[in-house]
C-alpha cells in the first residue's frame, strides 16, 4: 500500500459513484463496483478546527474503494476521498 493524498479529477455516474479518474497524466477506468463508506476526518491534523455542536457531516468524509485500470490495462486497488462540501476528490491510497 502506498499513501498518496493527491487531488484528482473524478467522473461519476448518475448515482454519484466514481466511474473513472485522472492521475499523473493517465486515465483510470473503474473495473469493479466501488465500495462506499464514511470515516472520520483527522481533525487534529487539519488547520481548521470544528466548532462544538456543528454535526457529524463536518467531521466525516466519504470514502470509496475500487479496482481501476489504466490505458495499459494494469489494474490496482485505489481509495478515494470525496469532500462533498468542497467538491474535491483526493486519491489517498494505492494497493499494487
N, C-alpha and C positions, 0 to 999 in steps of 0.2 A: 504494500500500500504506500502510495506517495501522497503527501499533503500538498495541495496546490494553492487554494484561495485566490483565484483569479476571476475577474469579471468576464462573462461570456454572453454572447447573443444567442437566445433560445427561441426556436419556433415551437408553437404549441398547437394542439388540435382544438376543436370546439369546446371540449370539456376542460381545457387548461392543462392537459398532460403534455410533457415535452415529446416532440417527435424528431427533433434534431437540434444541433447547436454547433457553433463555430468556435474553434480554439486553436491557437498558434497557426493561423492561416489555413487550417483544414476544416472540412465539414464532416460532422459525425452524425450519422443517422441512427436513431434508436431501433434496436433489433429485438427488444423484449418489452413486455408490458412494464412500464415504470411503476415502482412501488413508492407510495407517498406516506409520510408520517410527519409528525411535528416534534420538534426538540426545543429545548431552552437555549436562548442566546447566551453567550458568555458575557453577561452584563458587567462582570468585574474587569473584563479586558477592554470593553468599548469605552470610548471617551465620553459619550453622552450617558448620563445617569437617568434612570427611570424614576419618576416621582411615585411615591407610595399611593396605592389605590388606583393606578391607571388601568390595570387589567392584564389578563394573560396574553392578549393579542400583541402587545408590545414586546413581551418577553419571549414569545415563541416564534420559531422560524419554520417554514415549510421545507421539508427535505424530500428529495427524490433520488432513488437509486435505480439504475438501468444498465443494460448492456447496450453499447453502441459501437458502430463500426465506422472507420474512416474510409476514404476512397479506395485504399488498398485492401479493404475488407478485413483488416485486423480488428478483432473485437476485444474490448476491455470493459470492465465494470466501472461505472462512474457514479459519483454522488454530487448532486447539485443542491444549492440552497436558493430558495426564492424568497426575496424580501418583497412581499406584495404591496406594502405601504409605499415603498420607493420604486417599485417596478424593476428591481435589479436581480439578476441571476448571477451566482458565483459557482464556479467549479471548485469543490473543496477536496475531493479525494479521487484517485485513480487506482484501481486494483488491476495490476497487469499479470 
